[in-house]
Amino acid sequence: MVSDIPEPSPSPRPLRRWRVEPDGTRAARPHSPSAGPRARRRPRLLFVNQYYWPDHASTAQHLTDLAESLADRGYECHVLCARGRYEPGAEPPPARDERNGVTIHRVRATSLGRGSVLKRMTDYLSFYVGAILTALTLPRFDVVVTLTTPPLIGLVGTLLRRLRGSCQVYWSMDLHPDASLALGQMSRRNPVVALLSWLSDAIYRRSDRVVVLGPYMADRIRAKGVRDSRMVEIPVWSRRDEVFPLPREGHPMREALGLSDKFVVMYSGNLGLAHSASEFLEAARRLRDRDDIVFLFVGGGPRLREVKEAKQAEGLENIRLLDYVPREQLHESLTVADAHLVSMRSEMTGIVVPGKLYGAMASERPVLFVGPDHSETADTIRRAGCGVTVRLGEPGPLVEAIELLSSHPELSAEMGRKGRSSFLDEFERLSCCDRWADLIGELVGDLRPASVPGGPAVVVPSAA
C-alpha cells in the first residue's frame, strides 16, 4: 500500500553550509555598491508580493510569518503589496499600515478576481505599475525579497538591484510561465510566451539568491542557468501554535457538522489546475455505500467545480463541501479529518510544491497523496512514514488505503504521530524562519542586527 519505490538518488547539487571565512575576514556581500566602512544601523528589508495580511492566500500567510519574524530579530521590514483583497468585493485595508513591527505599503490595484484570464491579467498589470512606481519612491533597501505572485514581479527586485544596489532574493513559490506551459494553456511557439519565458529566466539568473522549495524545483531552476551557489533550499511551513492535534472524541467542529461517528477524508485548500480530482471522485463513487466514510472538501478552486457537479449529478451524498475557514480556526478545521487528501499532476513536479501537506502533518493525521512517485510531496511522506502515496489514475489503491485506515485506527494514529514529529523537525515556522535569518544575515554582512547570532557568514559548497 505504501509505495515501495526506492527513493530517488540524491540531487547532484552540492549541499550548502554556513561558516565564517577560514582567515576570519569578512566576505564581501554578493552585490554591494561600496566596500568602505558604514555606520551601523538597522538593515532595511523590502518584501514584494501581491498578497499580504489580512489576505488568506498561502503566499500572504507565509510572507506575513517571515516578515514579522525578521522584524522581531531587529530588521526594519517593509512590505509592498496590493491594496485589493484576495476576495473580490471585500473592503480594502488602508494604503499604509503597520502590524507587528512591519510597515505595509499597499498600492492601488484592481481586484476583479480569478474568474477569467482577462480579469487575472488586469489585476496583475495594475499591481505591476503601482508596485514599480511605489518602490522607486521608497528609500534604498539593503535586501529586496520578491515572491512569484504575480508572475514576473521579480522585475521590481531586479530594477532596485540595478538602480539602488540592493541585494535581490527571489523566493520561488512556483514557476511561471512554466505552469501555464505544462498545463497546455500557453504555447512555446507564441513569440509573446517566448519573451515572457526569457524574461522570467533572466530574473532568476540575475538574483543574488534564489530560495527554492525543494530539490525538484531546484532542478528546474538549475536548467534556467542559475548556479548552485546562488540557490538556497527552504521549504514553506505551518505553525505549531496554529495547527495542533485535537482528539477525535468531543471535537467541537466534528460534532457541529454531524461527523462525530464518521471517518472523514478531507481535502483542505485550493483545488486548482495543478491538482487532480478525478481519483477522489472515483473513490467517493466506490465508497458511496459506506455510511461511515465521508469526503469533506474545504476551500475552493477551479477543480472544485468538478466535485460539485459530480455530487449533484450523481447524488454522491458522501461528499460534503465547506467554504474556507479563517486562519485562526485551522486547528479545528484540519483536525476534523481522519485522513488528509493531497494531489498534484505529474507535469507540475518541480513547478509547484503543495504546502497543504505541512498543515496535514501538523494536525497529526495521515496523508493520502495522489501524484508522481518522485516529487517533494511523495518523498516527504515516504521519508516521514506519515501516509500513503498513490499513482495518478489509480483510484483502487486510494480506496484500499481509506478502507485500511478506517478499520485500523492504531495505524492511522501511528502515521499521524510520525507526521507531526517530522513537521516539528523540518517544516515548522520557527526553524524555517531561522534558515531565512541565516540567509538575510549573510547578505547584509556587518549590518546584521545584534539580535541575530553569529558573525558575518558566507555560503560555500561542501567538499566533493
C-alpha positions in Angstrom: 0.0 0.0 0.0 2.7 2.4 1.0 4.8 3.0 -2.1 7.8 0.7 -2.2 9.6 2.5 -5.0 13.1 3.4 -3.8 13.8 7.0 -3.1 15.5 8.9 -6.0 19.2 9.3 -5.8 20.5 12.4 -4.0 20.5 15.6 -6.1 23.8 16.4 -7.8 23.5 19.9 -6.4 26.1 20.3 -3.6 24.9 20.8 -0.1 25.3 24.3 1.4 26.6 25.2 4.8 27.2 28.4 6.7 30.6 29.4 8.0 32.9 32.3 8.6 35.9 32.5 6.2 38.9 30.5 7.5 41.1 33.5 7.9 38.4 35.3 9.9 38.0 38.1 7.3 34.6 39.4 6.3 33.4 38.3 3.0 32.0 40.9 0.6 28.3 41.0 0.0 27.1 39.3 -3.2 26.1 42.7 -4.6 27.4 45.7 -2.9 27.6 49.4 -4.0 30.6 50.1 -1.9 33.2 48.3 0.2 34.0 51.0 2.6 33.0 51.2 6.3 29.4 52.1 7.1 27.7 53.5 10.1 25.8 50.8 12.0 22.1 51.0 11.5 19.2 48.6 11.3 19.3 46.9 7.9 16.2 47.6 5.7 14.3 44.8 4.0 11.6 45.1 1.4 9.3 42.2 0.5 7.2 42.4 -2.6 4.1 40.3 -3.3 0.6 40.9 -4.5 -0.9 39.4 -1.3 -0.2 40.1 2.4 -2.1 40.1 5.7 -5.1 40.1 6.0 -5.5 38.1 2.8 -5.8 34.3 3.3 -3.8 33.4 0.2 -0.9 31.0 1.1 1.7 33.4 -0.1 0.2 36.1 2.1 0.3 33.9 5.2 3.9 32.7 4.7 5.1 36.2 3.9 3.4 37.6 7.0 5.1 35.0 9.1 8.5 35.7 7.6 8.4 39.5 7.7 7.2 39.5 11.3 9.8 37.0 12.3 12.6 39.1 10.9 11.2 42.3 12.4 11.3 40.5 15.8 15.0 39.9 15.1 15.8 43.6 14.7 15.4 44.2 11.0 13.5 47.1 9.6 10.9 45.3 7.5 8.6 46.8 4.8 6.1 45.0 2.6 4.9 46.2 -0.8 1.6 44.6 -1.7 -1.8 45.3 -3.4 -4.5 47.2 -1.6 -7.2 45.0 -3.1 -8.3 41.8 -1.3 -7.9 38.2 -2.4 -11.7 38.0 -2.4 -13.4 40.5 -4.8 -15.8 43.0 -3.2 -14.2 43.0 0.2 -13.4 46.3 1.8 -9.7 47.1 1.1 -7.3 47.8 4.0 -5.6 51.1 4.4 -2.8 52.2 1.9 -0.2 52.5 4.7 -0.3 50.4 7.8 1.9 48.8 10.5 1.5 45.5 12.1 3.8 43.6 14.5 6.8 45.8 13.6 6.3 45.6 9.8 5.4 48.6 7.7 2.9 47.8 5.0 2.7 49.8 1.7 -0.4 48.9 -0.2 -0.7 50.1 -3.8 -4.0 50.5 -5.7 -4.7 47.6 -7.9 -7.8 46.1 -9.4 -9.5 43.2 -7.6 -11.5 41.6 -10.3 -10.8 38.1 -9.1 -9.9 34.8 -10.8 -13.0 34.3 -12.9 -11.1 34.6 -16.2 -7.7 35.0 -17.6 -8.5 38.6 -18.6 -9.5 39.6 -15.1 -6.5 38.0 -13.6 -4.1 39.7 -16.1 -5.8 43.0 -15.4 -5.2 42.6 -11.6 -1.6 41.6 -12.3 -0.9 44.6 -14.6 -2.4 47.1 -12.3 -0.2 45.8 -9.5 2.9 45.8 -11.6 2.5 49.5 -12.4 1.7 50.5 -8.8 4.5 48.4 -7.3 7.2 49.8 -9.6 6.2 53.4 -9.1 5.9 53.0 -5.3 9.2 51.1 -5.0 11.0 53.9 -6.7 9.7 56.5 -4.2 10.8 54.5 -1.1 14.3 54.8 0.4 17.0 52.3 -0.5 16.7 48.8 0.9 19.6 46.5 1.7 17.8 43.4 0.6 14.7 43.1 -1.6 12.8 39.8 -1.5 10.3 39.2 -4.3 7.9 36.3 -4.5 6.2 35.0 -7.6 2.7 36.4 -7.3 2.0 37.9 -9.8 4.4 36.3 -12.3 7.4 38.5 -13.2 7.0 40.7 -10.1 10.7 39.8 -9.5 11.4 42.6 -12.0 10.9 45.0 -9.1 13.8 43.4 -7.3 15.9 43.4 -10.5 15.2 47.1 -11.0 16.1 48.0 -7.4 19.2 45.9 -7.6 20.3 47.8 -10.7 19.4 51.3 -9.7 19.8 51.2 -5.9 22.4 48.5 -5.4 20.1 46.3 -3.3 20.6 42.6 -2.9 17.9 40.6 -4.7 16.4 37.4 -3.3 13.8 35.6 -5.4 11.5 33.4 -3.3 10.3 30.9 -5.9 6.9 29.8 -4.7 6.1 28.4 -8.1 7.3 28.8 -11.7 5.7 30.9 -14.4 5.1 30.7 -17.2 6.3 27.2 -16.7 3.0 26.2 -15.0 0.9 27.5 -17.9 3.1 25.8 -20.4 2.9 22.5 -18.5 -0.9 22.7 -18.4 -1.1 23.4 -22.1 -2.5 26.9 -21.5 0.3 28.5 -23.5 2.4 27.5 -26.5 6.2 27.9 -26.6 5.8 28.8 -30.3 4.0 32.0 -29.3 6.5 34.8 -29.5 4.9 36.6 -26.6 5.2 33.5 -24.4 8.8 33.0 -25.6 9.6 36.6 -24.5 7.9 36.0 -21.1 9.9 32.8 -20.6 13.2 34.6 -21.4 12.3 37.5 -19.1 11.4 35.1 -16.2 14.6 33.1 -16.6 16.6 36.3 -16.7 15.1 37.4 -13.3 16.3 34.1 -11.8 19.8 34.4 -13.2 20.2 38.0 -12.1 19.1 37.4 -8.5 21.8 37.2 -5.8 19.9 34.3 -4.2 17.0 32.1 -5.3 15.1 30.4 -2.5 13.6 27.1 -3.7 11.1 24.9 -2.0 12.7 21.5 -2.7 15.2 19.6 -4.9 12.9 19.0 -7.8 12.2 22.8 -8.1 16.0 23.3 -7.8 16.4 21.0 -10.8 14.1 23.2 -13.0 15.8 26.4 -11.9 19.2 25.0 -12.5 18.1 24.3 -16.1 17.4 28.1 -16.4 21.1 28.8 -15.8 21.1 29.6 -12.1 24.3 28.5 -10.4 24.0 26.1 -7.4 25.9 28.6 -5.2 23.0 31.0 -5.6 20.3 28.6 -4.7 19.1 28.0 -1.1 16.5 25.3 -0.2 14.0 26.5 2.4 10.5 24.8 2.5 7.3 26.5 3.3 5.8 25.7 6.6 2.9 25.6 9.0 2.8 26.9 12.6 2.7 24.7 15.7 0.7 27.4 17.5 -2.0 27.5 14.8 -2.3 23.8 13.8 -2.1 21.3 16.6 -3.7 17.9 17.3 -7.2 17.8 18.8 -8.7 14.4 19.9 -11.4 12.9 17.7 -13.7 12.4 20.6 -15.6 15.5 21.7 -14.2 17.5 18.7 -16.4 20.7 18.6 -16.4 21.1 14.8 -16.9 17.4 14.1 -20.0 17.5 16.4 -21.3 20.7 14.8 -21.0 19.1 11.3 -22.6 15.9 12.4 -19.4 13.9 11.7 -18.7 12.5 15.2 -19.2 8.9 14.1 -17.7 9.2 10.6 -14.3 8.5 9.1 -13.6 11.9 7.5 -11.4 12.1 4.4 -10.6 15.8 3.9 -9.3 17.9 1.1 -8.5 21.3 2.5 -7.5 24.4 0.5 -7.4 25.4 -3.2 -8.2 22.6 -5.6 -6.6 24.1 -8.6 -5.5 23.2 -12.1 -2.2 21.9 -10.8 -4.1 19.2 -8.8 -6.1 16.1 -9.8 -9.6 15.5 -8.5 -10.7 12.5 -10.6 -9.2 9.9 -8.2 -11.0 11.5 -5.3 -14.3 11.4 -7.1 -13.9 7.8 -8.2 -13.1 6.8 -4.6 -16.2 8.6 -3.4 -18.3 6.6 -6.0 -16.8 3.3 -5.0 -17.4 4.1 -1.3 -20.8 5.7 -1.6 -22.5 2.7 0.2 -20.2 3.1 3.2 -22.3 5.3 5.6 -19.3 5.6 7.9 -17.0 7.3 5.4 -17.4 10.9 4.3 -15.4 13.0 1.8 -15.1 16.6 3.0 -13.8 19.4 0.7 -13.0 22.6 2.5 -12.0 25.6 0.3 -12.3 26.5 -3.3 -10.5 26.4 -6.7 -11.2 25.7 -10.3 -11.4 21.9 -9.9 -13.9 22.1 -7.1 -16.5 22.7 -9.8 -15.9 19.2 -10.9 -16.6 17.9 -7.4 -19.8 20.0 -7.1 -21.1 18.8 -10.5 -20.4 15.2 -9.7 -22.0 15.4 -6.3 -25.2 16.9 -7.8 -25.4 14.9 -11.0 -24.7 11.5 -9.4 -26.2 12.1 -6.0 -23.0 11.5 -4.1 -24.3 12.2 -0.6 -21.0 11.1 0.9 -19.4 14.3 -0.4 -19.7 17.4 1.7 -18.5 20.9 0.8 -17.4 23.8 3.1 -16.0 27.3 2.3 -12.6 28.4 3.5 -12.2 28.8 7.3 -10.3 31.7 8.9 -6.7 31.0 9.7 -7.3 31.2 13.4 -9.7 28.2 13.1 -7.3 26.0 11.1 -6.5 23.8 14.1 -10.2 22.9 14.4 -10.8 22.5 10.7 -7.8 20.4 9.9 -8.3 18.1 12.8 -11.9 17.3 11.7 -10.1 15.0 9.3 -9.2 11.4 10.0 -7.1 11.4 6.8 -6.0 14.2 4.5 -6.0 14.2 0.7 -3.3 15.9 -1.3 -2.8 15.7 -5.1 -0.6 17.0 -7.9 -0.4 16.4 -11.6 2.8 14.8 -12.8 3.7 17.7 -15.2 3.7 20.1 -12.2 6.7 18.3 -10.5 9.2 21.0 -9.5 6.8 23.8 -10.6 4.7 23.8 -7.5 5.0 22.2 -4.1 1.7 21.6 -2.3 2.0 23.4 1.0 -1.1 21.8 2.4 1.0 18.7 3.2 2.6 20.5 6.2 -0.7 21.6 7.7 -1.9 18.0 7.4 1.3 16.7 9.1 0.9 19.4 11.9 -2.6 18.2 12.6 -1.3 14.7 13.4 -3.4 13.0 10.7 -2.2 10.6 8.0 -1.8 11.9 4.4 -3.0 10.2 1.2 -1.1 11.7 -1.7 -2.2 11.1 -5.3 0.6 12.2 -7.6 4.0 11.4 -9.1 6.2 8.9 -7.3 9.1 11.3 -7.4 8.3 14.8 -6.0 8.9 16.8 -2.9 5.5 15.7 -1.5 5.9 11.9 -2.2 9.5 11.9 -0.9 8.5 13.7 2.3 5.6 11.2 3.0 7.9 8.2 2.4 10.7 9.6 4.5 8.4 10.5 7.4 6.3 7.4 7.1 3.2 9.6 7.6 0.9 8.3 4.9 0.3 6.6 1.6 1.4 7.6 -1.9 -0.9 6.6 -4.9 -0.1 6.9 -8.6 -2.3 9.2 -10.7 -5.1 7.4 -12.5 -5.2 4.5 -10.0 -8.2 5.1 -7.6 -8.2 1.5 -6.5 -5.2 1.8 -4.2 -6.7 5.0 -2.8 -9.9 3.2 -1.9 -7.9 0.4 -0.3 -5.9 2.9 1.7 -9.0 4.7 3.0 -10.6 1.4 4.0 -7.4 0.2 5.7 -7.1 3.4 7.8 -10.7 3.5 8.7 -10.6 -0.1 10.0 -7.2 0.2 11.7 -7.2 3.4 13.9 -4.0 2.4 15.6 -2.2 2.5 12.2 -3.8 5.9 11.4 -2.6 7.2 14.8 0.9 6.0 14.3 1.2 7.7 10.9 -0.2 10.8 12.3 2.3 10.9 15.1 5.2 10.4 12.7 3.9 13.2 10.5 3.7 15.6 13.5 7.2 14.7 14.6 8.6 15.3 11.1 6.7 18.5 10.9 8.2 19.8 14.1 11.7 18.8 13.0 11.6 20.2 9.4 8.6 22.2 8.5 7.6 24.4 11.5 7.7 28.2 11.1 10.4 28.9 13.7 13.0 26.5 12.1 12.3 27.7 8.6 12.4 31.3 9.5 15.7 30.6 11.3 17.1 29.5 7.9 15.8 32.7 6.3 17.5 34.7 9.1 20.8 32.9 8.2 20.4 33.9 4.6 19.5 37.5 5.2 22.3 37.8 7.8 24.8 36.6 5.1 23.6 39.2 2.6 23.6 42.2 5.0 27.0 41.3 6.4 28.2 43.8 9.0 24.7 45.4 9.2 23.4 42.3 10.8 21.3 43.2 13.9 22.7 42.3 17.3 19.7 40.0 17.9 20.9 37.7 15.1 23.5 35.4 16.5 26.8 34.8 14.8 29.2 36.9 12.8 29.3 37.6 9.1 29.0 34.4 7.1 29.2 33.1 3.6 27.8 30.2 1.8 30.2 27.6 0.4 29.7 24.2 -1.3 30.6 21.2 0.7 33.7 19.2 -0.3 33.1 16.7 -3.0 
